[in-house]
Amino acid sequence: MNREGIEVSAAELERVGSLLRPLFARGEAWQRARRYLRGLTSEVRRKNSWQLAEQLDDATPYGIQNLLGRASWSADALPDSLRSYACEALADSQAVLILDETGFLKKGTKSAGVARRYSGTAGRLETCQIGVFLAYASSQGCALIDRELYLPKAWIEDRPRCREAGIPENRGFSTKLERAQAMLARAIQARVPFAWVTGDEVYGASTLRRFLEEHGKNYVLAVSRTLKLSQGFSQRTAERLAHEIPASRWRTIDLGPGSKGDRRSRFARLEINHDLQPKRNRWLLVRESLEEDRARSYYVAGAPSRTRLRKLAELARSRWRVEQAFEEAKGEVGLDEYEVRSFEGWQRHVTLSLLAHAMLIVLPTRPASRTRPRKKRRIDSPEYSRVETLASELFEPRRAARLGVALEPLALQPSALCPSVPPPLQTTKTTPGLTIYNWSISSWGIAPRSDSGTLRICFGGWCRNCSSSGVRRWRTEDYF
């Protein structure tokens, strides 16, 4: 579903705001957090502090910077509100928890946890931060419900550097796997309804698999081809065991259309040693590509003995949903567009961004929800919203190409400030003049010139013809 067609309603913001209220001692900071969520779910192109401040009609970004940095409130409890909000709407007893990580490219060496490492986001070595995330995927949608910033051992051992970045003194080194297990433990403790866990090779270690088995949870976790697994009285690598699977046990499974065509692959499974409860089993699951290279992927699955091969195959391929969630969160709510360096600032921005993304996922599930194009409304005026939307079409080359038709001239009722000035006259020219309205005293705008008509710029009833060529800047206070 295209999330760009969803506008977060005031009622939804109110619902989320009520969840956040206990986290704030002061009402001012709470209101600022609500406004921040409204800015993140708006269509402003970049979600940094300056752009959001302009979108929210703030004179400076100080309020946003204070919310993410100096304001007194704890981001540690925020994931509880996020988890409660998302899972209540998307709840499914057969839901899947997906573990994955994503990189945040950075410049410099001051941001908490930043290091030069391989980034899957960039596909190369880059200076970046790494966040470990937990996603909740059900038939209703997929939302990111928890996060952890990975701190390399070199950072933890450099205490002065940690203090400068605001990393707590009691924060010790922990691997990505350990941070992932901590998020799963929180989800289980909160009684999140789910049946399966999946993740890539980083999270396929035996410690995490044992943790899930102890809690009675099913899993399909990717593993390395060199991982040694026990079968009978011997241990062999996953790759070696896969070669021993008879040809008759391979099945071609079509998992439906994907972004690169039909997702058809060959799958097979082989039972491996386990000490699980009766009627449960552990398998090596192998996926083989139908391309010429016949590339293979390996998974360890733990589930009830009656589980079908197709079900395991579907779960192995379900990780694409968290990748889609990352893409949506970065593209629509500014997950990666923060300008903070501190550990606490990262926690606050990222979690609020996940909450904003969850709002876009949850809203279509509401019984009375309706999707409609979101518009930037700085003034509560139907005429202003319509004209601003048309004007933005001229500034956006892609939208202008799609427009392909002449704009209809708009008129405003004469203002009380100047009742004698008539509205712009209708025209029969191929490309009629465009009237732009702006009541903001301090805002700047850009007026495109109409090649075959006169451009009228109207400020609260005061009209002025623009005869200049190209693009003209104006400031409204000059005309009041």
Secondary structure, DSSP 8 states (H G I E B T S, - for coil): --GGG----HHHHHHHHHHHGGGBSSHHHHHHHHHHHHHHTS--S--SHHHHHHHTT-SSTHHHHHHHTTS-B-STTHHHHHHHHHHHHH--TT-EEEEEEEEEE-SSS-STT-EEEEETTTTEEEEEEEEEEEEEEETTEEEEEEEEE---HHHHT-HHHHHHTT--TT-----HHHHHHHHHHHHHHTT---SEEEE-GGG-SHHHHHHHHHTT-EEEEEE-TT-EEEETTEEEEHHHHHHTS-GGG-EEEEEEEETTEEEEEEEEEEE------TTEEEEEEEEEESSTT--EEEEEEEEETT--HHHHHHHHTTTHHHHHHHHHHHHHS-TT-----SHHHHHHHHHHHHHHHHHHHHGGGSTT---------SSS-HHHHHHHHHHHHHH-HHHHHHH-S----------TT-TTS-------SSS---EEE---SS-EEEEE--TTS-EEEEETTEEEEE--SSEEEEEGGGG-
